[in-house]
Amino acid sequence: MENDIEQARASNMEEDKASTPNKGKDIDVGSASDIEMATNILAKLETEVRRMSFQQRSECCIYRVPKPLRNVNWKAYAPLLISIGPLNRENKRLEAMEKEKLKYLKKLTERDGMDGKKIIDILISIKNQEERLRHCYSEKFKLIESRDFVEMILLDAVFIIQFLSESKDDKGPKNFEPRMTFDIREDLMLLENQLPLFIIQEIYDHVNPPSQDATAIPFLDLATFHFGKYTFSQGVETSPSVKGSRHFTDLLRNLMLNGAIQRSYSLNPIMLKYSAVMLRKAGVKFQATQDKCLVNIKFEKGVLKIPRLEVDHCFERLVRNIMALEQCCNPFEAYACSYIKFMDHLIDSAEDVSLLVRKGIILNWLGDDAAVSNMINHFCENIGDNYTCFGDISQKINAHYESRFNHMKATLKLIYFPNIWRGTATVAAAILLILTLIQTIKSFL
């Protein structure tokens, strides 16, 4: 046995020598041209690594919506009137609004304290941050020259500043009809239609220097006031989470999640198996809470507590863009996606929506329960179920439904004691049955 092992070891050593003839010898480094080529390759790779590191630090945050999501409902991501930033810059259908941007720039230059020097300072500031601005987008836009890029940022930022400033009162901007104002407001929340907030903030401070105008509203407060008009974010004040917003879609997400309960994510979590109507038959009670944060859902002592959800005609575009942002930028903190997935499992039909409307959990401005059900059931198409933060709640609700005792108790209450009159009749019938039974027994004695 030992001889066989030694022979095998010697054979392996011979094979190693044959396969590595240069082992132990100096490696031929090649000619001068080879060395130059290798040096150039190394320099190129080091440049790419440095560029990649810069991109990671810059935290790219403005994306083109992935095709699987866009294919479900492309209209939810497409601007109606105005292009902001480079992603929709080539859309010919939006060119008419470029004149309105120039009008707003003209109006800005006519303000007291504004002159050509200030505009030049703003342009220089944009130029100095061009590389950082470009890295905020998921695409490189090599065909957009530096001059055009800087001009685009100036015009778009000035339009946003002027539009939001004129939207502070109920009358809205004077340049646009109410319907156009509504469409522009919708366009400003789209993921593909964004400028980084830091550059808008900087230009706003140039235009309204805090040191010179004590009455000027901070830009983030102005933006929060404007986008806080959406139903789920009414009354939300500027908070630390909102201050970290990178663009308007991110701001809307932060407004939506302001005050959210911290939850843990899990891989392949337990999902809710049963709809609202089915859960009611198992004795689950539904309660609308006054919590302003939609995702703060709780299940305590058989009561499913859900913050009120207002569904209007803006709801689908808003939610789809926030979900797209989470899929691109926050896949492991996708609170909005998790919330919609939970509601998708809770709602299977118009009957489920009707139940939640009666309980005050859904405020349906669409007027059609089937339309709400259909909308919510299509939100999660092409969005995976691998991660969610409602696995623990879903597990408790599933366990409650699968308890036979809970079904029996719920049946007794829903069928025999739904109200005082039915309950009284049930008790009377039971007493009559008992008395009849006693009488029957006595007759045999």
C-alpha positions as CSV (number, residue, x, y, z in Angstrom):
1,M,0.0,0.0,0.0
2,E,2.8,2.4,1.0
3,N,4.7,1.6,-2.3
4,D,1.6,2.4,-4.3
5,I,1.3,5.8,-2.6
6,E,4.9,6.6,-3.2
7,Q,4.7,5.7,-6.9
8,A,1.6,7.9,-7.3
9,R,3.3,10.8,-5.6
10,A,6.4,10.4,-7.9
11,S,4.1,10.3,-10.9
12,N,2.4,13.5,-9.9
13,M,5.7,15.2,-9.4
14,E,6.8,14.3,-12.9
15,E,3.5,15.6,-14.3
16,D,4.0,18.9,-12.5
17,K,7.5,19.3,-14.0
18,A,6.2,18.6,-17.4
19,S,3.3,21.1,-17.1
20,T,5.5,23.9,-15.6
21,P,8.8,23.8,-17.5
22,N,9.7,27.4,-16.5
23,K,9.1,26.7,-12.8
24,G,12.0,28.1,-10.8
25,K,13.3,30.1,-13.8
26,D,13.1,33.9,-14.4
27,I,9.9,34.8,-16.4
28,D,10.5,36.5,-19.7
29,V,9.0,40.0,-19.3
30,G,8.7,40.6,-23.0
31,S,9.7,43.4,-25.3
32,A,9.4,47.1,-24.7
33,S,6.2,47.3,-26.8
34,D,4.7,44.6,-24.6
35,I,5.6,46.5,-21.5
36,E,4.1,49.7,-22.9
37,M,0.9,47.8,-23.8
38,A,0.6,46.3,-20.3
39,T,1.3,49.7,-18.7
40,N,-1.5,51.3,-20.7
41,I,-3.9,48.5,-19.8
42,L,-3.1,48.9,-16.1
43,A,-3.5,52.7,-16.3
44,K,-6.9,52.3,-18.1
45,L,-8.1,49.8,-15.4
46,E,-7.0,52.1,-12.6
47,T,-8.9,55.0,-14.2
48,E,-12.1,52.8,-14.5
49,V,-11.7,51.7,-10.8
50,R,-11.4,55.3,-9.7
51,R,-14.4,56.3,-11.8
52,M,-16.4,53.4,-10.4
53,S,-15.5,54.4,-6.8
54,F,-16.6,58.0,-7.6
55,Q,-19.9,56.8,-8.9
56,Q,-20.4,54.7,-5.8
57,R,-19.7,57.7,-3.6
58,S,-22.0,59.9,-5.7
59,E,-24.9,57.4,-5.2
60,C,-26.6,57.5,-8.5
61,C,-30.2,58.2,-7.8
62,I,-32.1,59.1,-11.0
63,Y,-32.9,56.1,-13.2
64,R,-34.7,55.1,-16.3
65,V,-37.6,52.9,-15.3
66,P,-36.8,49.2,-15.9
67,K,-38.6,47.7,-18.9
68,P,-40.5,45.0,-17.0
69,L,-42.2,47.8,-14.9
70,R,-42.7,50.1,-17.8
71,N,-44.3,47.4,-19.9
72,V,-47.1,47.1,-17.3
73,N,-48.2,50.7,-17.7
74,W,-45.8,53.0,-19.6
75,K,-48.1,56.0,-19.2
76,A,-47.4,56.1,-15.5
77,Y,-43.8,57.0,-16.1
78,A,-44.1,59.3,-19.1
79,P,-44.3,63.1,-18.7
80,L,-47.3,64.8,-20.2
81,L,-46.1,68.4,-20.7
82,I,-42.5,69.1,-19.6
83,S,-39.1,67.5,-19.7
84,I,-36.9,67.9,-16.7
85,G,-33.3,66.6,-16.8
86,P,-31.7,64.6,-19.6
87,L,-33.7,61.4,-19.7
88,N,-36.7,62.9,-21.6
89,R,-34.7,65.7,-23.3
90,E,-35.1,64.3,-26.8
91,N,-38.9,63.9,-26.6
92,K,-40.3,66.1,-29.4
93,R,-43.7,66.0,-27.8
94,L,-42.4,68.1,-24.9
95,E,-40.6,70.8,-26.9
96,A,-43.4,73.4,-26.5
97,M,-42.6,73.9,-22.9
98,E,-39.0,75.0,-23.6
99,K,-40.4,78.4,-24.5
100,E,-42.0,78.6,-21.0
101,K,-38.7,77.8,-19.4
102,L,-37.1,80.8,-21.2
103,K,-40.0,83.0,-20.1
104,Y,-39.3,82.0,-16.5
105,L,-35.6,82.7,-16.9
106,K,-36.5,86.2,-18.3
107,K,-38.8,86.8,-15.3
108,L,-36.0,85.7,-13.0
109,T,-33.5,88.2,-14.5
110,E,-36.0,91.0,-14.1
111,R,-36.3,90.5,-10.4
112,D,-34.7,93.1,-8.0
113,G,-31.1,92.2,-7.2
114,M,-30.7,89.9,-10.2
115,D,-28.3,90.8,-12.9
116,G,-26.1,89.2,-15.6
117,K,-23.2,88.6,-13.1
118,K,-25.4,86.5,-10.8
119,I,-26.6,84.4,-13.8
120,I,-22.9,83.9,-14.8
121,D,-22.0,82.9,-11.2
122,I,-24.8,80.3,-11.3
123,L,-23.6,79.0,-14.7
124,I,-20.1,78.7,-13.4
125,S,-21.3,76.8,-10.3
126,I,-23.2,74.4,-12.5
127,K,-20.2,73.9,-14.8
128,N,-18.0,73.2,-11.8
129,Q,-20.3,70.4,-10.6
130,E,-21.1,69.0,-14.0
131,E,-19.3,65.7,-13.4
132,R,-21.1,65.2,-10.1
133,L,-24.4,66.0,-11.7
134,R,-23.9,63.6,-14.6
135,H,-23.0,60.8,-12.1
136,C,-26.4,61.3,-10.5
137,Y,-28.0,59.7,-13.6
138,S,-27.9,56.0,-14.5
139,E,-27.0,56.9,-18.1
140,K,-23.9,58.8,-19.3
141,F,-25.4,61.0,-22.0
142,K,-22.1,61.3,-23.9
143,L,-23.9,63.0,-26.8
144,I,-24.9,65.9,-24.7
145,E,-22.1,68.4,-24.8
146,S,-21.0,70.3,-21.7
147,R,-22.5,73.6,-22.8
148,D,-25.9,72.1,-23.6
149,F,-25.9,70.1,-20.3
150,V,-25.2,73.3,-18.2
151,E,-27.8,75.2,-20.1
152,M,-30.4,72.5,-19.5
153,I,-29.7,72.3,-15.8
154,L,-30.1,76.2,-15.5
155,L,-33.4,76.3,-17.4
156,D,-34.9,73.3,-15.7
157,A,-33.9,74.5,-12.2
158,V,-35.1,78.0,-12.8
159,F,-38.5,76.7,-14.1
160,I,-38.9,74.5,-11.0
161,I,-38.0,77.4,-8.6
162,Q,-40.4,79.8,-10.3
163,F,-43.2,77.2,-10.7
164,L,-43.1,76.2,-7.0
165,S,-42.8,79.8,-5.8
166,E,-45.9,80.8,-7.8
167,S,-47.8,77.7,-6.5
168,K,-47.7,78.8,-2.9
169,D,-51.2,80.2,-3.0
170,D,-54.5,78.7,-4.3
171,K,-54.4,80.7,-7.5
172,G,-51.3,78.9,-8.8
173,P,-48.9,80.0,-11.5
174,K,-50.3,82.8,-13.8
175,N,-48.8,81.4,-17.0
176,F,-50.8,78.2,-17.0
177,E,-54.3,77.1,-17.0
178,P,-55.4,74.9,-14.0
179,R,-55.3,71.7,-16.1
180,M,-51.7,72.5,-17.3
181,T,-50.7,73.3,-13.7
182,F,-52.0,69.9,-12.6
183,D,-50.1,68.1,-15.4
184,I,-46.9,69.9,-14.7
185,R,-47.2,69.1,-11.0
186,E,-47.7,65.4,-12.0
187,D,-44.6,65.5,-14.3
188,L,-42.4,66.9,-11.5
189,M,-42.9,63.7,-9.4
190,L,-41.8,61.2,-12.1
191,L,-38.6,59.3,-11.5
192,E,-37.3,59.9,-15.0
193,N,-38.1,63.6,-14.9
194,Q,-35.7,64.8,-12.1
195,L,-32.9,67.1,-11.2
196,P,-30.7,66.4,-8.1
197,L,-32.1,68.6,-5.3
198,F,-28.7,69.8,-4.3
199,I,-28.3,71.9,-7.5
200,I,-31.8,73.3,-7.3
201,Q,-31.1,74.2,-3.7
202,E,-27.9,76.0,-4.6
203,I,-29.5,78.0,-7.4
204,Y,-32.4,78.9,-5.2
205,D,-30.0,80.2,-2.6
206,H,-28.2,82.3,-5.3
207,V,-31.6,83.8,-6.2
208,N,-32.9,84.2,-2.7
209,P,-29.8,84.7,-0.4
210,P,-30.9,83.9,3.2
211,S,-28.5,86.6,4.4
212,Q,-30.3,89.3,2.3
213,D,-33.9,88.1,2.4
214,A,-35.1,87.0,5.9
215,T,-38.6,86.4,4.5
216,A,-37.5,83.8,1.9
217,I,-38.9,80.3,2.5
218,P,-36.1,77.6,2.5
219,F,-36.3,75.7,-0.7
220,L,-36.9,72.3,1.0
221,D,-39.8,73.8,2.9
222,L,-41.2,75.2,-0.3
223,A,-40.9,71.8,-2.0
224,T,-42.4,70.0,1.0
225,F,-45.4,72.4,1.1
226,H,-45.9,71.8,-2.7
227,F,-45.7,68.0,-2.7
228,G,-47.3,67.7,0.8
229,K,-50.6,68.4,-1.0
230,Y,-50.7,64.8,-2.0
231,T,-53.3,63.0,0.2
232,F,-51.0,60.6,2.0
233,S,-48.5,63.4,3.1
234,Q,-50.8,66.2,4.3
235,G,-49.7,67.9,7.4
236,V,-46.2,66.4,7.3
237,E,-43.5,68.9,8.4
238,T,-39.9,68.9,7.1
239,S,-38.1,66.2,9.1
240,P,-34.6,64.8,9.1
241,S,-35.6,62.0,6.8
242,V,-37.1,64.5,4.3
243,K,-34.0,66.7,4.5
244,G,-32.0,63.8,3.1
245,S,-34.1,63.7,-0.1
246,R,-32.1,63.5,-3.3
247,H,-34.9,64.5,-5.8
248,F,-38.6,65.1,-5.8
249,T,-39.6,61.4,-6.2
250,D,-37.3,60.6,-3.3
251,L,-38.9,63.5,-1.4
252,L,-42.4,62.0,-1.9
253,R,-41.2,58.6,-0.7
254,N,-39.8,60.2,2.4
255,L,-43.0,62.1,3.0
256,M,-44.9,58.8,2.6
257,L,-42.6,57.0,5.1
258,N,-42.2,59.8,7.6
259,G,-42.7,58.3,11.0
260,A,-42.5,54.7,9.7
261,I,-42.1,51.9,12.3
262,Q,-38.7,50.3,11.9
263,R,-39.2,46.8,10.5
264,S,-36.8,44.0,9.7
265,Y,-36.6,42.5,6.2
266,S,-36.3,38.8,5.6
267,L,-35.5,36.6,2.6
268,N,-38.4,34.6,1.2
269,P,-40.8,35.7,4.0
270,I,-44.2,34.4,4.8
271,M,-46.9,36.1,2.7
272,L,-50.5,36.9,3.6
273,K,-52.6,34.1,2.3
274,Y,-56.1,35.4,2.9
275,S,-58.2,38.3,1.6
276,A,-60.1,40.8,3.8
277,V,-63.5,39.0,3.3
278,M,-62.0,35.7,4.2
279,L,-60.3,37.1,7.3
280,R,-63.6,38.6,8.5
281,K,-65.1,35.2,8.4
282,A,-62.4,34.1,10.7
283,G,-63.2,36.8,13.2
284,V,-60.5,39.3,12.2
285,K,-61.7,42.9,12.9
286,F,-60.6,45.8,10.8
287,Q,-59.8,49.3,12.2
288,A,-58.7,52.5,10.5
289,T,-56.1,54.3,12.5
290,Q,-55.2,58.0,12.6
291,D,-51.5,57.2,11.9
292,K,-50.4,59.4,8.9
293,C,-47.7,56.9,7.8
294,L,-49.4,54.3,5.5
295,V,-46.9,51.5,6.2
296,N,-47.6,51.4,10.0
297,I,-49.8,48.4,9.9
298,K,-50.4,46.4,13.1
299,F,-52.2,43.2,14.1
300,E,-53.1,43.0,17.8
301,K,-55.6,40.7,19.6
302,G,-57.4,39.8,16.4
303,V,-57.6,43.4,15.2
304,L,-55.9,44.5,11.9
305,K,-55.1,48.2,12.3
306,I,-54.4,50.0,9.0
307,P,-53.9,53.7,8.4
308,R,-56.4,55.3,6.1
309,L,-55.6,55.1,2.4
310,E,-57.0,57.7,0.0
311,V,-57.2,56.5,-3.6
312,D,-57.7,59.2,-6.2
313,H,-56.8,59.7,-9.9
314,C,-53.2,60.7,-9.0
315,F,-52.6,57.6,-6.9
316,E,-51.4,55.2,-9.5
317,R,-48.7,57.4,-11.1
318,L,-47.4,58.4,-7.7
319,V,-47.2,54.9,-6.3
320,R,-45.7,53.4,-9.5
321,N,-42.9,55.9,-9.6
322,I,-42.1,55.5,-5.9
323,M,-42.0,51.7,-6.3
324,A,-39.8,52.0,-9.4
325,L,-37.4,54.2,-7.3
326,E,-37.3,51.5,-4.6
327,Q,-36.6,48.8,-7.1
328,C,-33.7,50.7,-8.5
329,C,-32.3,52.4,-5.4
330,N,-33.7,50.8,-2.2
331,P,-34.4,47.1,-3.0
332,F,-33.7,46.1,0.6
333,E,-35.6,49.0,2.2
334,A,-38.6,48.8,-0.2
335,Y,-41.3,49.9,2.4
336,A,-43.7,51.2,-0.3
337,C,-43.4,48.0,-2.3
338,S,-43.9,45.9,0.8
339,Y,-47.0,47.9,1.7
340,I,-48.5,47.5,-1.8
341,K,-47.7,43.8,-1.8
342,F,-49.5,43.4,1.6
343,M,-52.5,45.3,0.3
344,D,-52.5,43.3,-2.9
345,H,-52.8,40.1,-0.9
346,L,-55.5,41.6,1.3
347,I,-57.5,42.7,-1.7
348,D,-58.6,40.1,-4.2
349,S,-61.9,41.6,-5.4
350,A,-64.2,44.6,-5.3
351,E,-65.9,42.9,-2.3
352,D,-62.7,43.2,-0.3
353,V,-62.4,46.9,-1.3
354,S,-66.0,47.4,-0.3
355,L,-65.4,45.9,3.2
356,L,-62.3,48.2,3.7
357,V,-64.3,51.2,2.5
358,R,-67.1,50.4,5.1
359,K,-64.4,50.2,7.8
360,G,-63.0,53.6,6.9
361,I,-59.6,52.1,5.8
362,I,-59.9,53.1,2.1
363,L,-61.3,56.4,1.0
364,N,-62.3,55.7,-2.6
365,W,-62.4,58.9,-4.7
366,L,-62.6,56.8,-7.9
367,G,-66.1,55.7,-6.9
368,D,-65.7,52.2,-8.3
369,D,-64.5,49.5,-5.9
370,A,-63.6,47.2,-8.8
371,A,-61.3,49.9,-10.3
372,V,-59.4,50.1,-7.0
373,S,-59.1,46.3,-6.7
374,N,-57.9,46.1,-10.3
375,M,-55.3,48.9,-9.8
376,I,-53.9,47.4,-6.6
377,N,-53.7,43.9,-8.0
378,H,-51.6,45.2,-11.0
379,F,-49.1,47.2,-9.0
380,C,-46.8,44.3,-8.2
381,E,-46.6,42.8,-11.7
382,N,-42.9,42.1,-12.4
383,I,-41.9,42.9,-8.8
384,G,-40.5,39.9,-6.9
385,D,-41.7,38.6,-3.6
386,N,-38.3,37.8,-2.2
387,Y,-38.2,40.6,0.3
388,T,-40.9,42.2,2.5
389,C,-41.1,43.8,5.9
390,F,-44.6,42.4,6.7
391,G,-43.6,38.8,7.1
392,D,-44.2,38.7,10.9
393,I,-47.6,40.3,10.7
394,S,-48.6,38.0,7.8
395,Q,-47.6,35.0,9.9
396,K,-49.8,36.0,12.8
397,I,-52.8,36.8,10.6
398,N,-52.4,33.4,8.8
399,A,-52.3,31.6,12.1
400,H,-55.4,33.4,13.3
401,Y,-57.3,32.4,10.2
402,E,-56.2,28.8,10.4
403,S,-57.5,28.4,13.9
404,R,-60.8,26.4,14.0
405,F,-61.8,28.0,17.2
406,N,-61.6,31.5,15.6
407,H,-63.8,30.3,12.7
408,M,-66.4,28.8,15.1
409,K,-66.5,31.9,17.2
410,A,-66.8,34.2,14.2
411,T,-69.6,32.1,12.7
412,L,-71.5,32.2,16.0
413,K,-71.1,36.0,16.0
414,L,-71.7,36.8,12.3
415,I,-74.6,34.4,11.8
416,Y,-76.4,34.2,15.1
417,F,-75.4,37.4,16.9
418,P,-74.8,40.1,14.2
419,N,-77.1,42.6,16.0
420,I,-79.3,42.8,19.1
421,W,-82.4,41.7,17.3
422,R,-80.9,38.6,15.7
423,G,-79.2,37.8,19.0
424,T,-82.4,38.1,20.9
425,A,-84.2,35.9,18.4
426,T,-81.4,33.3,18.7
427,V,-81.6,33.2,22.5
428,A,-85.4,33.0,22.4
429,A,-85.2,30.1,19.9
430,A,-82.6,28.3,22.0
431,I,-84.8,28.7,25.2
432,L,-87.9,27.5,23.2
433,L,-85.9,24.5,22.0
434,I,-84.7,23.7,25.5
435,L,-88.2,24.0,26.9
436,T,-89.6,21.7,24.2
437,L,-86.9,19.2,24.9
438,I,-87.7,19.2,28.6
439,Q,-91.4,18.8,27.9
440,T,-90.7,15.9,25.6
441,I,-88.6,14.2,28.2
442,K,-91.3,14.7,30.9
443,S,-93.9,13.1,28.6
444,F,-91.9,9.8,28.6
445,L,-91.5,9.7,32.4
